[in-house]
Amino acid sequence: MPESPSNSRQMPSAKAITAIVLVVLGVIFALSNLNEGTVSFLGMDFTMPVWIWVIVVLAVGVVAGSLYPWGRRKRR
């Protein structure tokens, strides 16, 4: 007898739960820092709300992590 759709639900993996928790904490951190912040880079000064800097650094980290997956196993 086939299982009904309600019985075939799977629990999210540990990676998925960790990712969700980290995203929630990142959003809370970003929204807790609404004041202005200045970053100097290559002789230029950029002033924006700190939450935007947090999101930018998070996005750069995600891109870098996906480009250089050193900790992952190689596929056969």
PDB file of N, H, CA, C and O in Angstrom:
ATOM      1  N   MET A   1       0.845  -1.172   0.000  1.00  0.00           N
ATOM      2  CA  MET A   1       0.000   0.000   0.000  1.00  0.00           C
ATOM      3  C   MET A   1       0.897   1.244   0.000  1.00  0.00           C
ATOM      4  O   MET A   1       1.787   1.343   0.845  1.00  0.00           O
ATOM      5  N   PRO A   2       0.692   2.193  -0.918  1.00  0.00           N
ATOM      6  CA  PRO A   2       1.525   3.402  -0.954  1.00  0.00           C
ATOM      7  C   PRO A   2       1.231   4.311   0.231  1.00  0.00           C
ATOM      8  O   PRO A   2       0.119   4.358   0.757  1.00  0.00           O
ATOM      9  N   GLU A   3       2.272   5.024   0.626  1.00  0.00           N
ATOM     10  H   GLU A   3       3.176   4.986   0.199  1.00  0.00           H
ATOM     11  CA  GLU A   3       2.113   5.945   1.753  1.00  0.00           C
ATOM     12  C   GLU A   3       1.360   7.188   1.309  1.00  0.00           C
ATOM     13  O   GLU A   3       1.478   7.629   0.166  1.00  0.00           O
ATOM     14  N   SER A   4       0.598   7.733   2.215  1.00  0.00           N
ATOM     15  H   SER A   4       0.502   7.374   3.143  1.00  0.00           H
ATOM     16  CA  SER A   4      -0.094   8.980   1.891  1.00  0.00           C
ATOM     17  C   SER A   4       0.917  10.123   1.961  1.00  0.00           C
ATOM     18  O   SER A   4       1.922  10.016   2.665  1.00  0.00           O
ATOM     19  N   PRO A   5       0.663  11.216   1.238  1.00  0.00           N
ATOM     20  CA  PRO A   5       1.618  12.330   1.229  1.00  0.00           C
ATOM     21  C   PRO A   5       1.923  12.894   2.613  1.00  0.00           C
ATOM     22  O   PRO A   5       3.035  13.368   2.846  1.00  0.00           O
ATOM     23  N   SER A   6       0.975  12.854   3.524  1.00  0.00           N
ATOM     24  H   SER A   6       0.072  12.469   3.335  1.00  0.00           H
ATOM     25  CA  SER A   6       1.220  13.411   4.851  1.00  0.00           C
ATOM     26  C   SER A   6       2.202  12.551   5.651  1.00  0.00           C
ATOM     27  O   SER A   6       2.886  13.072   6.533  1.00  0.00           O
ATOM     28  N   ASN A   7       2.289  11.249   5.366  1.00  0.00           N
ATOM     29  H   ASN A   7       1.733  10.826   4.650  1.00  0.00           H
ATOM     30  CA  ASN A   7       3.199  10.368   6.088  1.00  0.00           C
ATOM     31  C   ASN A   7       4.598  10.345   5.499  1.00  0.00           C
ATOM     32  O   ASN A   7       5.521   9.842   6.139  1.00  0.00           O
ATOM     33  N   SER A   8       4.780  10.878   4.293  1.00  0.00           N
ATOM     34  H   SER A   8       4.029  11.287   3.773  1.00  0.00           H
ATOM     35  CA  SER A   8       6.073  10.787   3.628  1.00  0.00           C
ATOM     36  C   SER A   8       6.953  12.013   3.863  1.00  0.00           C
ATOM     37  O   SER A   8       7.966  12.179   3.183  1.00  0.00           O
ATOM     38  N   ARG A   9       6.596  12.852   4.789  1.00  0.00           N
ATOM     39  H   ARG A   9       5.774  12.718   5.342  1.00  0.00           H
ATOM     40  CA  ARG A   9       7.422  14.027   5.095  1.00  0.00           C
ATOM     41  C   ARG A   9       8.719  13.588   5.742  1.00  0.00           C
ATOM     42  O   ARG A   9       8.756  12.673   6.565  1.00  0.00           O
ATOM     43  N   GLN A  10       9.793  14.276   5.341  1.00  0.00           N
ATOM     44  H   GLN A  10       9.763  15.019   4.673  1.00  0.00           H
ATOM     45  CA  GLN A  10      11.082  13.981   5.939  1.00  0.00           C
ATOM     46  C   GLN A  10      11.499  15.157   6.806  1.00  0.00           C
ATOM     47  O   GLN A  10      11.150  16.306   6.535  1.00  0.00           O
ATOM     48  N   MET A  11      12.241  14.851   7.838  1.00  0.00           N
ATOM     49  H   MET A  11      12.525  13.918   8.058  1.00  0.00           H
ATOM     50  CA  MET A  11      12.788  15.903   8.695  1.00  0.00           C
ATOM     51  C   MET A  11      13.899  16.609   7.935  1.00  0.00           C
ATOM     52  O   MET A  11      14.625  15.973   7.171  1.00  0.00           O
ATOM     53  N   PRO A  12      14.043  17.932   8.134  1.00  0.00           N
ATOM     54  CA  PRO A  12      15.156  18.628   7.472  1.00  0.00           C
ATOM     55  C   PRO A  12      16.496  18.127   8.014  1.00  0.00           C
ATOM     56  O   PRO A  12      16.606  17.715   9.169  1.00  0.00           O
ATOM     57  N   SER A  13      17.493  18.174   7.159  1.00  0.00           N
ATOM     58  H   SER A  13      17.404  18.508   6.221  1.00  0.00           H
ATOM     59  CA  SER A  13      18.815  17.691   7.562  1.00  0.00           C
ATOM     60  C   SER A  13      19.457  18.657   8.556  1.00  0.00           C
ATOM     61  O   SER A  13      18.987  19.779   8.743  1.00  0.00           O
ATOM     62  N   ALA A  14      20.528  18.204   9.182  1.00  0.00           N
ATOM     63  H   ALA A  14      20.910  17.292   9.029  1.00  0.00           H
ATOM     64  CA  ALA A  14      21.256  19.051  10.132  1.00  0.00           C
ATOM     65  C   ALA A  14      21.837  20.267   9.424  1.00  0.00           C
ATOM     66  O   ALA A  14      21.881  21.356   9.997  1.00  0.00           O
ATOM     67  N   LYS A  15      22.286  20.092   8.179  1.00  0.00           N
ATOM     68  H   LYS A  15      22.251  19.208   7.713  1.00  0.00           H
ATOM     69  CA  LYS A  15      22.812  21.225   7.408  1.00  0.00           C
ATOM     70  C   LYS A  15      21.734  22.274   7.173  1.00  0.00           C
ATOM     71  O   LYS A  15      21.990  23.470   7.311  1.00  0.00           O
ATOM     72  N   ALA A  16      20.537  21.837   6.821  1.00  0.00           N
ATOM     73  H   ALA A  16      20.329  20.865   6.708  1.00  0.00           H
ATOM     74  CA  ALA A  16      19.441  22.763   6.559  1.00  0.00           C
ATOM     75  C   ALA A  16      19.057  23.519   7.826  1.00  0.00           C
ATOM     76  O   ALA A  16      18.826  24.728   7.785  1.00  0.00           O
ATOM     77  N   ILE A  17      18.990  22.817   8.940  1.00  0.00           N
ATOM     78  H   ILE A  17      19.178  21.836   8.974  1.00  0.00           H
ATOM     79  CA  ILE A  17      18.643  23.472  10.211  1.00  0.00           C
ATOM     80  C   ILE A  17      19.716  24.480  10.596  1.00  0.00           C
ATOM     81  O   ILE A  17      19.405  25.591  11.027  1.00  0.00           O
ATOM     82  N   THR A  18      20.995  24.089  10.440  1.00  0.00           N
ATOM     83  H   THR A  18      21.248  23.187  10.091  1.00  0.00           H
ATOM     84  CA  THR A  18      22.096  25.002  10.748  1.00  0.00           C
ATOM     85  C   THR A  18      22.045  26.232   9.861  1.00  0.00           C
ATOM     86  O   THR A  18      22.238  27.350  10.339  1.00  0.00           O
ATOM     87  N   ALA A  19      21.788  26.038   8.573  1.00  0.00           N
ATOM     88  H   ALA A  19      21.632  25.130   8.184  1.00  0.00           H
ATOM     89  CA  ALA A  19      21.703  27.168   7.645  1.00  0.00           C
ATOM     90  C   ALA A  19      20.565  28.111   8.015  1.00  0.00           C
ATOM     91  O   ALA A  19      20.733  29.329   7.976  1.00  0.00           O
ATOM     92  N   ILE A  20      19.428  27.567   8.368  1.00  0.00           N
ATOM     93  H   ILE A  20      19.292  26.577   8.400  1.00  0.00           H
ATOM     94  CA  ILE A  20      18.276  28.393   8.745  1.00  0.00           C
ATOM     95  C   ILE A  20      18.587  29.193  10.004  1.00  0.00           C
ATOM     96  O   ILE A  20      18.289  30.385  10.074  1.00  0.00           O
ATOM     97  N   VAL A  21      19.183  28.543  10.993  1.00  0.00           N
ATOM     98  H   VAL A  21      19.425  27.575  10.936  1.00  0.00           H
ATOM     99  CA  VAL A  21      19.536  29.235  12.243  1.00  0.00           C
ATOM    100  C   VAL A  21      20.531  30.359  11.962  1.00  0.00           C
ATOM    101  O   VAL A  21      20.380  31.461  12.489  1.00  0.00           O
ATOM    102  N   LEU A  22      21.546  30.093  11.139  1.00  0.00           N
ATOM    103  H   LEU A  22      21.668  29.197  10.712  1.00  0.00           H
ATOM    104  CA  LEU A  22      22.545  31.117  10.827  1.00  0.00           C
ATOM    105  C   LEU A  22      21.941  32.291  10.063  1.00  0.00           C
ATOM    106  O   LEU A  22      22.300  33.442  10.309  1.00  0.00           O
ATOM    107  N   VAL A  23      21.034  32.008   9.147  1.00  0.00           N
ATOM    108  H   VAL A  23      20.743  31.073   8.947  1.00  0.00           H
ATOM    109  CA  VAL A  23      20.375  33.094   8.404  1.00  0.00           C
ATOM    110  C   VAL A  23      19.533  33.944   9.347  1.00  0.00           C
ATOM    111  O   VAL A  23      19.561  35.172   9.272  1.00  0.00           O
ATOM    112  N   VAL A  24      18.790  33.298  10.226  1.00  0.00           N
ATOM    113  H   VAL A  24      18.767  32.300  10.287  1.00  0.00           H
ATOM    114  CA  VAL A  24      17.961  34.046  11.179  1.00  0.00           C
ATOM    115  C   VAL A  24      18.839  34.906  12.089  1.00  0.00           C
ATOM    116  O   VAL A  24      18.533  36.075  12.319  1.00  0.00           O
ATOM    117  N   LEU A  25      19.931  34.332  12.608  1.00  0.00           N
ATOM    118  H   LEU A  25      20.180  33.382  12.421  1.00  0.00           H
ATOM    119  CA  LEU A  25      20.841  35.112  13.454  1.00  0.00           C
ATOM    120  C   LEU A  25      21.482  36.256  12.674  1.00  0.00           C
ATOM    121  O   LEU A  25      21.658  37.348  13.214  1.00  0.00           O
ATOM    122  N   GLY A  26      21.832  36.020  11.416  1.00  0.00           N
ATOM    123  H   GLY A  26      21.689  35.132  10.978  1.00  0.00           H
ATOM    124  CA  GLY A  26      22.407  37.077  10.587  1.00  0.00           C
ATOM    125  C   GLY A  26      21.437  38.211  10.347  1.00  0.00           C
ATOM    126  O   GLY A  26      21.821  39.380  10.396  1.00  0.00           O
ATOM    127  N   VAL A  27      20.195  37.883  10.089  1.00  0.00           N
ATOM    128  H   VAL A  27      19.883  36.934  10.049  1.00  0.00           H
ATOM    129  CA  VAL A  27      19.175  38.921   9.879  1.00  0.00           C
ATOM    130  C   VAL A  27      18.936  39.702  11.167  1.00  0.00           C
ATOM    131  O   VAL A  27      18.823  40.928  11.137  1.00  0.00           O
ATOM    132  N   ILE A  28      18.860  39.006  12.288  1.00  0.00           N
ATOM    133  H   ILE A  28      18.952  38.011  12.312  1.00  0.00           H
ATOM    134  CA  ILE A  28      18.685  39.695  13.578  1.00  0.00           C
ATOM    135  C   ILE A  28      19.868  40.623  13.842  1.00  0.00           C
ATOM    136  O   ILE A  28      19.680  41.765  14.261  1.00  0.00           O
ATOM    137  N   PHE A  29      21.088  40.137  13.598  1.00  0.00           N
ATOM    138  H   PHE A  29      21.241  39.209  13.258  1.00  0.00           H
ATOM    139  CA  PHE A  29      22.278  40.961  13.798  1.00  0.00           C
ATOM    140  C   PHE A  29      22.258  42.184  12.887  1.00  0.00           C
ATOM    141  O   PHE A  29      22.545  43.299  13.324  1.00  0.00           O
ATOM    142  N   ALA A  30      21.919  41.968  11.627  1.00  0.00           N
ATOM    143  H   ALA A  30      21.686  41.063  11.271  1.00  0.00           H
ATOM    144  CA  ALA A  30      21.896  43.077  10.671  1.00  0.00           C
ATOM    145  C   ALA A  30      20.867  44.123  11.075  1.00  0.00           C
ATOM    146  O   ALA A  30      21.152  45.320  11.025  1.00  0.00           O
ATOM    147  N   LEU A  31      19.681  43.689  11.472  1.00  0.00           N
ATOM    148  H   LEU A  31      19.450  42.717  11.512  1.00  0.00           H
ATOM    149  CA  LEU A  31      18.631  44.639  11.832  1.00  0.00           C
ATOM    150  C   LEU A  31      18.860  45.285  13.194  1.00  0.00           C
ATOM    151  O   LEU A  31      18.201  46.270  13.528  1.00  0.00           O
ATOM    152  N   SER A  32      19.778  44.748  13.978  1.00  0.00           N
ATOM    153  H   SER A  32      20.313  43.948  13.707  1.00  0.00           H
ATOM    154  CA  SER A  32      20.135  45.359  15.258  1.00  0.00           C
ATOM    155  C   SER A  32      21.140  46.493  15.080  1.00  0.00           C
ATOM    156  O   SER A  32      21.385  47.260  16.011  1.00  0.00           O
ATOM    157  N   ASN A  33      21.714  46.599  13.903  1.00  0.00           N
ATOM    158  H   ASN A  33      21.515  45.976  13.146  1.00  0.00           H
ATOM    159  CA  ASN A  33      22.737  47.604  13.628  1.00  0.00           C
ATOM    160  C   ASN A  33      22.253  48.549  12.541  1.00  0.00           C
ATOM    161  O   ASN A  33      22.683  48.460  11.391  1.00  0.00           O
ATOM    162  N   LEU A  34      21.368  49.441  12.906  1.00  0.00           N
ATOM    163  H   LEU A  34      21.018  49.513  13.840  1.00  0.00           H
ATOM    164  CA  LEU A  34      20.756  50.343  11.931  1.00  0.00           C
ATOM    165  C   LEU A  34      21.497  51.674  11.796  1.00  0.00           C
ATOM    166  O   LEU A  34      21.164  52.477  10.924  1.00  0.00           O
ATOM    167  N   ASN A  35      22.500  51.917  12.648  1.00  0.00           N
ATOM    168  H   ASN A  35      22.770  51.264  13.356  1.00  0.00           H
ATOM    169  CA  ASN A  35      23.231  53.179  12.568  1.00  0.00           C
ATOM    170  C   ASN A  35      24.167  53.186  11.360  1.00  0.00           C
ATOM    171  O   ASN A  35      24.385  52.150  10.732  1.00  0.00           O
ATOM    172  N   GLU A  36      24.716  54.354  11.038  1.00  0.00           N
ATOM    173  H   GLU A  36      24.538  55.196  11.548  1.00  0.00           H
ATOM    174  CA  GLU A  36      25.614  54.511   9.900  1.00  0.00           C
ATOM    175  C   GLU A  36      27.008  53.993  10.240  1.00  0.00           C
ATOM    176  O   GLU A  36      27.443  54.065  11.390  1.00  0.00           O
ATOM    177  N   GLY A  37      27.697  53.475   9.241  1.00  0.00           N
ATOM    178  H   GLY A  37      27.344  53.416   8.307  1.00  0.00           H
ATOM    179  CA  GLY A  37      29.063  53.018   9.413  1.00  0.00           C
ATOM    180  C   GLY A  37      29.881  53.404   8.195  1.00  0.00           C
ATOM    181  O   GLY A  37      29.368  53.436   7.076  1.00  0.00           O
ATOM    182  N   THR A  38      31.157  53.698   8.417  1.00  0.00           N
ATOM    183  H   THR A  38      31.574  53.672   9.326  1.00  0.00           H
ATOM    184  CA  THR A  38      32.051  54.079   7.331  1.00  0.00           C
ATOM    185  C   THR A  38      33.119  53.014   7.160  1.00  0.00           C
ATOM    186  O   THR A  38      33.718  52.560   8.135  1.00  0.00           O
ATOM    187  N   VAL A  39      33.354  52.619   5.918  1.00  0.00           N
ATOM    188  H   VAL A  39      32.867  52.988   5.126  1.00  0.00           H
ATOM    189  CA  VAL A  39      34.394  51.652   5.586  1.00  0.00           C
ATOM    190  C   VAL A  39      35.342  52.324   4.610  1.00  0.00           C
ATOM    191  O   VAL A  39      34.912  52.934   3.631  1.00  0.00           O
ATOM    192  N   SER A  40      36.642  52.208   4.885  1.00  0.00           N
ATOM    193  H   SER A  40      36.991  51.712   5.680  1.00  0.00           H
ATOM    194  CA  SER A  40      37.663  52.741   3.978  1.00  0.00           C
ATOM    195  C   SER A  40      38.240  51.582   3.184  1.00  0.00           C
ATOM    196  O   SER A  40      38.635  50.563   3.750  1.00  0.00           O
ATOM    197  N   PHE A  41      38.287  51.747   1.858  1.00  0.00           N
ATOM    198  H   PHE A  41      37.967  52.575   1.398  1.00  0.00           H
ATOM    199  CA  PHE A  41      38.790  50.694   0.975  1.00  0.00           C
ATOM    200  C   PHE A  41      39.502  51.343  -0.197  1.00  0.00           C
ATOM    201  O   PHE A  41      38.901  52.100  -0.959  1.00  0.00           O
ATOM    202  N   LEU A  42      40.785  51.043  -0.338  1.00  0.00           N
ATOM    203  H   LEU A  42      41.274  50.428   0.281  1.00  0.00           H
ATOM    204  CA  LEU A  42      41.603  51.569  -1.432  1.00  0.00           C
ATOM    205  C   LEU A  42      41.562  53.096  -1.501  1.00  0.00           C
ATOM    206  O   LEU A  42      41.478  53.680  -2.581  1.00  0.00           O
ATOM    207  N   GLY A  43      41.620  53.716  -0.354  1.00  0.00           N
ATOM    208  H   GLY A  43      41.688  53.242   0.524  1.00  0.00           H
ATOM    209  CA  GLY A  43      41.647  55.173  -0.296  1.00  0.00           C
ATOM    210  C   GLY A  43      40.295  55.838  -0.439  1.00  0.00           C
ATOM    211  O   GLY A  43      40.214  57.066  -0.445  1.00  0.00           O
ATOM    212  N   MET A  44      39.236  55.063  -0.554  1.00  0.00           N
ATOM    213  H   MET A  44      39.302  54.065  -0.549  1.00  0.00           H
ATOM    214  CA  MET A  44      37.887  55.628  -0.670  1.00  0.00           C
ATOM    215  C   MET A  44      37.116  55.327   0.610  1.00  0.00           C
ATOM    216  O   MET A  44      37.309  54.280   1.229  1.00  0.00           O
ATOM    217  N   ASP A  45      36.253  56.240   0.998  1.00  0.00           N
ATOM    218  H   ASP A  45      36.096  57.091   0.495  1.00  0.00           H
ATOM    219  CA  ASP A  45      35.402  56.047   2.170  1.00  0.00           C
ATOM    220  C   ASP A  45      33.960  55.840   1.715  1.00  0.00           C
ATOM    221  O   ASP A  45      33.434  56.601   0.903  1.00  0.00           O
ATOM    222  N   PHE A  46      33.337  54.804   2.249  1.00  0.00           N
ATOM    223  H   PHE A  46      33.763  54.185   2.908  1.00  0.00           H
ATOM    224  CA  PHE A  46      31.946  54.499   1.938  1.00  0.00           C
ATOM    225  C   PHE A  46      31.151  54.550   3.240  1.00  0.00           C
ATOM    226  O   PHE A  46      31.519  53.907   4.223  1.00  0.00           O
ATOM    227  N   THR A  47      30.070  55.309   3.245  1.00  0.00           N
ATOM    228  H   THR A  47      29.771  55.832   2.447  1.00  0.00           H
ATOM    229  CA  THR A  47      29.220  55.411   4.427  1.00  0.00           C
ATOM    230  C   THR A  47      27.830  54.893   4.075  1.00  0.00           C
ATOM    231  O   THR A  47      27.181  55.378   3.148  1.00  0.00           O
ATOM    232  N   MET A  48      27.392  53.900   4.836  1.00  0.00           N
ATOM    233  H   MET A  48      27.919  53.506   5.589  1.00  0.00           H
ATOM    234  CA  MET A  48      26.071  53.295   4.658  1.00  0.00           C
ATOM    235  C   MET A  48      25.599  52.783   6.010  1.00  0.00           C
ATOM    236  O   MET A  48      26.388  52.708   6.952  1.00  0.00           O
ATOM    237  N   PRO A  49      24.329  52.431   6.118  1.00  0.00           N
ATOM    238  CA  PRO A  49      23.883  51.764   7.340  1.00  0.00           C
ATOM    239  C   PRO A  49      24.655  50.454   7.541  1.00  0.00           C
ATOM    240  O   PRO A  49      24.958  49.749   6.578  1.00  0.00           O
ATOM    241  N   VAL A  50      24.964  50.143   8.785  1.00  0.00           N
ATOM    242  H   VAL A  50      24.718  50.715   9.567  1.00  0.00           H
ATOM    243  CA  VAL A  50      25.769  48.959   9.097  1.00  0.00           C
ATOM    244  C   VAL A  50      25.083  47.686   8.623  1.00  0.00           C
ATOM    245  O   VAL A  50      25.766  46.739   8.232  1.00  0.00           O
ATOM    246  N   TRP A  51      23.756  47.632   8.647  1.00  0.00           N
ATOM    247  H   TRP A  51      23.201  48.400   8.965  1.00  0.00           H
ATOM    248  CA  TRP A  51      23.077  46.410   8.236  1.00  0.00           C
ATOM    249  C   TRP A  51      23.353  46.087   6.769  1.00  0.00           C
ATOM    250  O   TRP A  51      23.388  44.917   6.388  1.00  0.00           O
ATOM    251  N   ILE A  52      23.549  47.117   5.944  1.00  0.00           N
ATOM    252  H   ILE A  52      23.520  48.068   6.254  1.00  0.00           H
ATOM    253  CA  ILE A  52      23.883  46.869   4.543  1.00  0.00           C
ATOM    254  C   ILE A  52      25.283  46.268   4.446  1.00  0.00           C
ATOM    255  O   ILE A  52      25.513  45.355   3.652  1.00  0.00           O
ATOM    256  N   TRP A  53      26.229  46.781   5.257  1.00  0.00           N
ATOM    257  H   TRP A  53      26.043  47.522   5.902  1.00  0.00           H
ATOM    258  CA  TRP A  53      27.579  46.208   5.267  1.00  0.00           C
ATOM    259  C   TRP A  53      27.538  44.742   5.677  1.00  0.00           C
ATOM    260  O   TRP A  53      28.242  43.911   5.102  1.00  0.00           O
ATOM    261  N   VAL A  54      26.721  44.428   6.662  1.00  0.00           N
ATOM    262  H   VAL A  54      26.149  45.103   7.129  1.00  0.00           H
ATOM    263  CA  VAL A  54      26.622  43.038   7.130  1.00  0.00           C
ATOM    264  C   VAL A  54      26.105  42.147   6.004  1.00  0.00           C
ATOM    265  O   VAL A  54      26.638  41.061   5.778  1.00  0.00           O
ATOM    266  N   ILE A  55      25.074  42.597   5.302  1.00  0.00           N
ATOM    267  H   ILE A  55      24.640  43.479   5.485  1.00  0.00           H
ATOM    268  CA  ILE A  55      24.512  41.814   4.201  1.00  0.00           C
ATOM    269  C   ILE A  55      25.528  41.659   3.072  1.00  0.00           C
ATOM    270  O   ILE A  55      25.638  40.581   2.487  1.00  0.00           O
ATOM    271  N   VAL A  56      26.272  42.723   2.758  1.00  0.00           N
ATOM    272  H   VAL A  56      26.183  43.598   3.233  1.00  0.00           H
ATOM    273  CA  VAL A  56      27.283  42.659   1.698  1.00  0.00           C
ATOM    274  C   VAL A  56      28.378  41.658   2.061  1.00  0.00           C
ATOM    275  O   VAL A  56      28.768  40.836   1.231  1.00  0.00           O
ATOM    276  N   VAL A  57      28.873  41.724   3.296  1.00  0.00           N
ATOM    277  H   VAL A  57      28.557  42.391   3.970  1.00  0.00           H
ATOM    278  CA  VAL A  57      29.923  40.793   3.718  1.00  0.00           C
ATOM    279  C   VAL A  57      29.394  39.361   3.732  1.00  0.00           C
ATOM    280  O   VAL A  57      30.113  38.438   3.350  1.00  0.00           O
ATOM    281  N   LEU A  58      28.166  39.163   4.159  1.00  0.00           N
ATOM    282  H   LEU A  58      27.582  39.913   4.469  1.00  0.00           H
ATOM    283  CA  LEU A  58      27.562  37.831   4.145  1.00  0.00           C
ATOM    284  C   LEU A  58      27.461  37.305   2.711  1.00  0.00           C
ATOM    285  O   LEU A  58      27.777  36.142   2.459  1.00  0.00           O
ATOM    286  N   ALA A  59      27.029  38.141   1.779  1.00  0.00           N
ATOM    287  H   ALA A  59      26.772  39.086   1.984  1.00  0.00           H
ATOM    288  CA  ALA A  59      26.896  37.732   0.377  1.00  0.00           C
ATOM    289  C   ALA A  59      28.265  37.378  -0.219  1.00  0.00           C
ATOM    290  O   ALA A  59      28.390  36.393  -0.946  1.00  0.00           O
ATOM    291  N   VAL A  60      29.286  38.179   0.089  1.00  0.00           N
ATOM    292  H   VAL A  60      29.185  38.979   0.680  1.00  0.00           H
ATOM    293  CA  VAL A  60      30.637  37.885  -0.399  1.00  0.00           C
ATOM    294  C   VAL A  60      31.115  36.555   0.167  1.00  0.00           C
ATOM    295  O   VAL A  60      31.737  35.768  -0.547  1.00  0.00           O
ATOM    296  N   GLY A  61      30.837  36.296   1.426  1.00  0.00           N
ATOM    297  H   GLY A  61      30.332  36.934   2.006  1.00  0.00           H
ATOM    298  CA  GLY A  61      31.217  35.027   2.041  1.00  0.00           C
ATOM    299  C   GLY A  61      30.516  33.836   1.406  1.00  0.00           C
ATOM    300  O   GLY A  61      31.127  32.785   1.214  1.00  0.00           O
ATOM    301  N   VAL A  62      29.249  33.989   1.082  1.00  0.00           N
ATOM    302  H   VAL A  62      28.752  34.843   1.238  1.00  0.00           H
ATOM    303  CA  VAL A  62      28.502  32.906   0.439  1.00  0.00           C
ATOM    304  C   VAL A  62      29.076  32.624  -0.947  1.00  0.00           C
ATOM    305  O   VAL A  62      29.264  31.467  -1.324  1.00  0.00           O
ATOM    306  N   VAL A  63      29.353  33.689  -1.706  1.00  0.00           N
ATOM    307  H   VAL A  63      29.200  34.629  -1.400  1.00  0.00           H
ATOM    308  CA  VAL A  63      29.925  33.507  -3.049  1.00  0.00           C
ATOM    309  C   VAL A  63      31.303  32.858  -2.955  1.00  0.00           C
ATOM    310  O   VAL A  63      31.599  31.924  -3.700  1.00  0.00           O
ATOM    311  N   ALA A  64      32.143  33.344  -2.051  1.00  0.00           N
ATOM    312  H   ALA A  64      31.902  34.103  -1.446  1.00  0.00           H
ATOM    313  CA  ALA A  64      33.483  32.769  -1.898  1.00  0.00           C
ATOM    314  C   ALA A  64      33.397  31.309  -1.467  1.00  0.00           C
ATOM    315  O   ALA A  64      34.156  30.475  -1.960  1.00  0.00           O
ATOM    316  N   GLY A  65      32.501  30.997  -0.575  1.00  0.00           N
ATOM    317  H   GLY A  65      31.884  31.674  -0.174  1.00  0.00           H
ATOM    318  CA  GLY A  65      32.344  29.621  -0.129  1.00  0.00           C
ATOM    319  C   GLY A  65      31.851  28.697  -1.221  1.00  0.00           C
ATOM    320  O   GLY A  65      32.213  27.521  -1.245  1.00  0.00           O
ATOM    321  N   SER A  66      31.029  29.211  -2.128  1.00  0.00           N
ATOM    322  H   SER A  66      30.735  30.167  -2.108  1.00  0.00           H
ATOM    323  CA  SER A  66      30.542  28.354  -3.209  1.00  0.00           C
ATOM    324  C   SER A  66      31.567  28.212  -4.329  1.00  0.00           C
ATOM    325  O   SER A  66      31.560  27.218  -5.055  1.00  0.00           O
ATOM    326  N   LEU A  67      32.452  29.206  -4.472  1.00  0.00           N
ATOM    327  H   LEU A  67      32.458  30.014  -3.882  1.00  0.00           H
ATOM    328  CA  LEU A  67      33.482  29.117  -5.503  1.00  0.00           C
ATOM    329  C   LEU A  67      34.633  28.210  -5.095  1.00  0.00           C
ATOM    330  O   LEU A  67      35.243  27.560  -5.944  1.00  0.00           O
ATOM    331  N   TYR A  68      34.930  28.162  -3.817  1.00  0.00           N
ATOM    332  H   TYR A  68      34.435  28.690  -3.127  1.00  0.00           H
ATOM    333  CA  TYR A  68      36.064  27.399  -3.309  1.00  0.00           C
ATOM    334  C   TYR A  68      35.619  26.410  -2.246  1.00  0.00           C
ATOM    335  O   TYR A  68      35.833  26.633  -1.054  1.00  0.00           O
ATOM    336  N   PRO A  69      35.004  25.325  -2.674  1.00  0.00           N
ATOM    337  CA  PRO A  69      34.483  24.337  -1.708  1.00  0.00           C
ATOM    338  C   PRO A  69      35.563  23.376  -1.214  1.00  0.00           C
ATOM    339  O   PRO A  69      35.486  22.177  -1.482  1.00  0.00           O
ATOM    340  N   TRP A  70      36.567  23.884  -0.496  1.00  0.00           N
ATOM    341  H   TRP A  70      36.630  24.858  -0.278  1.00  0.00           H
ATOM    342  CA  TRP A  70      37.690  23.075  -0.049  1.00  0.00           C
ATOM    343  C   TRP A  70      37.282  21.956   0.906  1.00  0.00           C
ATOM    344  O   TRP A  70      37.901  20.892   0.918  1.00  0.00           O
ATOM    345  N   GLY A  71      36.258  22.190   1.696  1.00  0.00           N
ATOM    346  H   GLY A  71      35.755  23.054   1.686  1.00  0.00           H
ATOM    347  CA  GLY A  71      35.883  21.194   2.691  1.00  0.00           C
ATOM    348  C   GLY A  71      34.972  20.104   2.169  1.00  0.00           C
ATOM    349  O   GLY A  71      34.642  19.177   2.908  1.00  0.00           O
ATOM    350  N   ARG A  72      34.558  20.187   0.923  1.00  0.00           N
ATOM    351  H   ARG A  72      34.827  20.940   0.322  1.00  0.00           H
ATOM    352  CA  ARG A  72      33.639  19.183   0.382  1.00  0.00           C
ATOM    353  C   ARG A  72      34.409  18.003  -0.199  1.00  0.00           C
ATOM    354  O   ARG A  72      35.556  18.128  -0.628  1.00  0.00           O
ATOM    355  N   ARG A  73      33.751  16.874  -0.196  1.00  0.00           N
ATOM    356  H   ARG A  73      32.819  16.773   0.153  1.00  0.00           H
ATOM    357  CA  ARG A  73      34.337  15.685  -0.814  1.00  0.00           C
ATOM    358  C   ARG A  73      34.201  15.795  -2.326  1.00  0.00           C
ATOM    359  O   ARG A  73      33.241  16.376  -2.832  1.00  0.00           O
ATOM    360  N   LYS A  74      35.154  15.241  -3.031  1.00  0.00           N
ATOM    361  H   LYS A  74      35.934  14.769  -2.620  1.00  0.00           H
ATOM    362  CA  LYS A  74      35.101  15.253  -4.490  1.00  0.00           C
ATOM    363  C   LYS A  74      34.131  14.184  -4.978  1.00  0.00           C
ATOM    364  O   LYS A  74      34.033  13.100  -4.403  1.00  0.00           O
ATOM    365  N   ARG A  75      33.418  14.514  -6.050  1.00  0.00           N
ATOM    366  H   ARG A  75      33.497  15.395  -6.517  1.00  0.00           H
ATOM    367  CA  ARG A  75      32.500  13.535  -6.652  1.00  0.00           C
ATOM    368  C   ARG A  75      33.293  12.567  -7.508  1.00  0.00           C
ATOM    369  O   ARG A  75      34.332  12.912  -8.071  1.00  0.00           O
ATOM    370  N   ARG A  76      32.789  11.365  -7.595  1.00  0.00           N
ATOM    371  H   ARG A  76      31.945  11.084  -7.138  1.00  0.00           H
ATOM    372  CA  ARG A  76      33.447  10.343  -8.416  1.00  0.00           C
ATOM    373  C   ARG A  76      32.910  10.361  -9.822  1.00  0.00           C
ATOM    374  O   ARG A  76      33.345   9.570 -10.659  1.00  0.00           O
TER     375      ARG A  76
END
